[in-house]
Amino acid sequence: MHWTSLSEFFSMGGYGFYVWGSYGITLLLLGGEVLMLLKRKRSLARREDPQRFEGRNSQLESSL
């Protein structure tokens, strides 16, 4: 298929909303998955070695 303009490419023959919307939702969900994995990794690290993180929390509380 040959597109003559950029707007015609993004409209994709009237289906652009569905195509680009599905890409957007997929990227949003993948980003959320990465954030949840990072949060879980930190949680497991805290559970494994709580003394390592106690110093950070006490420093944070004393600075407030």
Buried (B, 14 or more C-beta within 10 A) or exposed (E): EEEEEEEEEEBBEEEBEEEEEEEEEEEEEEEEEEEEEEEEEEEEEBEEEEEEBEEEEEEEEEEE
